[in-house]
């Protein structure tokens, strides 16, 4: 069987163990459009994984993720791992971890929430439940369990 390999990156980030079919959402979260035109982006969809069955992988050259991006990825892909690559070697690898509070990552789905009233207030949620993840808006207490349509 012939196998295609994804080109290694010298410096950047590899996001592995993304739930099957969510790689394009991860690209949207990390803002791949703002990347340097010389940066390679590799996406592998529907790859067999012993850990989670099927997975997606995203490799982005010359980018390290902000804590806000990592929190957003943790919401939609809680099984993801993030590896920081420097000089073709993995310098750090960790699983995404959902903090107890998340700010500025989601929009509150409640149209009456103060965060949706053109006030200078950033949205903030606390984790109400971890499995499956449910968040509670700090301001209006609306529970949120659908994250893709509410990503900021």
C-alpha positions as CSV (number, residue, x, y, z in Angstrom):
1,X,0.0,0.0,0.0
2,X,1.3,3.4,-1.0
3,X,1.1,6.1,1.7
4,X,1.2,9.9,1.2
5,X,3.0,11.9,3.8
6,X,2.4,15.5,4.8
7,X,5.5,17.6,4.5
8,X,7.2,18.4,7.8
9,X,7.2,22.0,9.0
10,X,10.3,23.7,10.3
11,X,8.4,26.0,12.8
12,X,4.8,26.1,13.7
13,X,1.9,24.2,15.2
14,X,0.3,20.8,14.6
15,X,-3.2,20.3,15.9
16,X,-3.9,16.6,16.0
17,X,-6.8,14.4,17.2
18,X,-9.4,16.9,16.0
19,X,-12.8,15.3,15.8
20,X,-13.6,13.9,12.3
21,X,-14.9,16.7,10.0
22,X,-13.9,19.6,12.2
23,X,-10.6,20.7,10.7
24,X,-12.1,23.4,8.6
25,X,-13.7,24.9,11.7
26,X,-10.3,24.8,13.4
27,X,-8.8,26.7,10.4
28,X,-11.6,29.3,10.8
29,X,-10.8,29.7,14.5
30,X,-7.0,30.2,14.0
31,X,-7.6,32.7,11.2
32,X,-5.6,31.0,8.5
33,X,-6.4,33.9,6.1
34,X,-4.1,36.2,8.1
35,X,-1.1,33.9,7.6
36,X,2.1,34.8,5.8
37,X,1.7,33.7,2.1
38,X,4.9,31.7,2.4
39,X,3.5,29.6,5.3
40,X,2.4,26.0,4.5
41,X,-0.9,24.8,5.8
42,X,-1.6,21.1,5.6
43,X,-5.0,19.6,6.4
44,X,-5.7,15.9,6.7
45,X,-9.4,14.9,6.8
46,X,-10.8,11.5,7.9
47,X,-7.5,9.9,9.1
48,X,-7.7,6.6,11.0
49,X,-6.8,7.0,14.7
50,X,-6.5,4.4,17.3
51,X,-7.3,7.0,20.0
52,X,-10.6,8.4,18.6
53,X,-11.5,6.2,15.6
54,X,-11.3,8.9,12.9
55,X,-9.7,12.3,13.2
56,X,-8.6,15.4,11.3
57,X,-5.1,17.0,11.5
58,X,-4.1,20.6,10.9
59,X,-0.4,21.7,10.4
60,X,0.3,25.4,10.2
61,X,3.8,26.7,9.5
62,X,5.1,29.9,11.3
63,X,2.2,30.1,13.7
64,X,1.7,29.5,17.4
65,X,-1.8,29.7,18.8
66,X,-3.1,32.3,21.2
67,X,-4.7,31.1,24.4
68,X,-8.1,32.4,23.0
69,X,-7.7,30.2,20.0
70,X,-6.7,27.2,22.1
71,X,-9.9,27.7,24.2
72,X,-12.1,27.9,21.1
73,X,-10.5,24.6,19.8
74,X,-11.1,23.0,23.2
75,X,-14.8,23.7,22.9
76,X,-15.3,22.1,19.5
77,X,-12.5,19.5,19.6
78,X,-12.0,18.4,23.2
79,X,-9.8,15.5,22.2
80,X,-7.3,17.7,20.3
81,X,-3.6,17.9,21.0
82,X,-1.4,20.8,20.1
83,X,2.3,20.3,19.3
84,X,4.7,23.3,19.0
85,X,7.4,22.6,16.3
86,X,10.7,24.4,16.3
87,X,13.5,23.5,13.9
88,X,11.6,20.4,12.8
89,X,11.3,19.0,16.3
90,X,8.4,18.8,18.7
91,X,9.3,21.3,21.5
92,X,6.0,21.0,23.4
93,X,2.9,18.8,23.1
94,X,-0.2,19.0,25.2
95,X,-3.8,18.2,25.2
96,X,-6.3,21.1,24.9
97,X,-7.7,21.9,28.3
98,X,-11.0,23.8,28.9
99,X,-10.4,26.4,31.6
100,X,-13.1,27.1,34.2
101,X,-13.9,30.5,32.6
102,X,-13.7,31.5,28.9
103,X,-13.8,35.1,27.7
104,X,-14.2,36.5,24.2
105,X,-14.4,33.2,22.4
106,X,-18.2,32.8,22.0
107,X,-21.1,35.2,21.5
108,X,-23.9,34.7,23.9
109,X,-26.9,33.3,22.0
110,X,-29.3,35.4,24.1
111,X,-30.0,38.6,22.1
112,X,-31.0,40.4,25.3
113,X,-27.6,39.7,27.0
114,X,-25.6,42.9,27.8
115,X,-22.8,41.5,25.6
116,X,-25.1,41.8,22.6
117,X,-26.2,45.4,23.3
118,X,-23.2,47.3,21.8
119,X,-21.8,47.8,25.3
120,X,-18.0,47.6,25.8
121,X,-18.4,44.2,27.6
122,X,-16.6,41.1,26.4
123,X,-18.6,37.9,26.6
124,X,-17.6,35.5,29.4
125,X,-18.8,32.0,30.2
126,X,-18.1,29.6,33.0
127,X,-18.1,25.8,32.6
128,X,-21.4,24.5,34.0
129,X,-20.6,20.9,32.9
130,X,-17.5,19.3,31.3
131,X,-18.9,16.1,29.7
132,X,-20.6,17.0,27.5
133,X,-19.5,20.6,27.7
134,X,-22.1,23.1,28.7
135,X,-21.3,26.8,29.4
136,X,-23.2,29.4,31.4
137,X,-23.0,33.1,30.4
138,X,-21.6,35.1,33.3
139,X,-24.0,38.0,32.6
140,X,-27.4,36.5,31.7
141,X,-26.9,32.8,32.9
142,X,-28.0,31.4,29.5
143,X,-26.7,27.8,29.1
144,X,-24.9,27.1,25.8
145,X,-24.1,23.7,24.4
146,X,-23.8,24.5,20.7
147,X,-20.5,26.2,20.0
148,X,-19.9,26.4,16.3
149,X,-22.7,28.8,15.5
150,X,-21.7,31.0,18.4
151,X,-17.9,31.3,17.9
152,X,-16.9,35.0,18.0
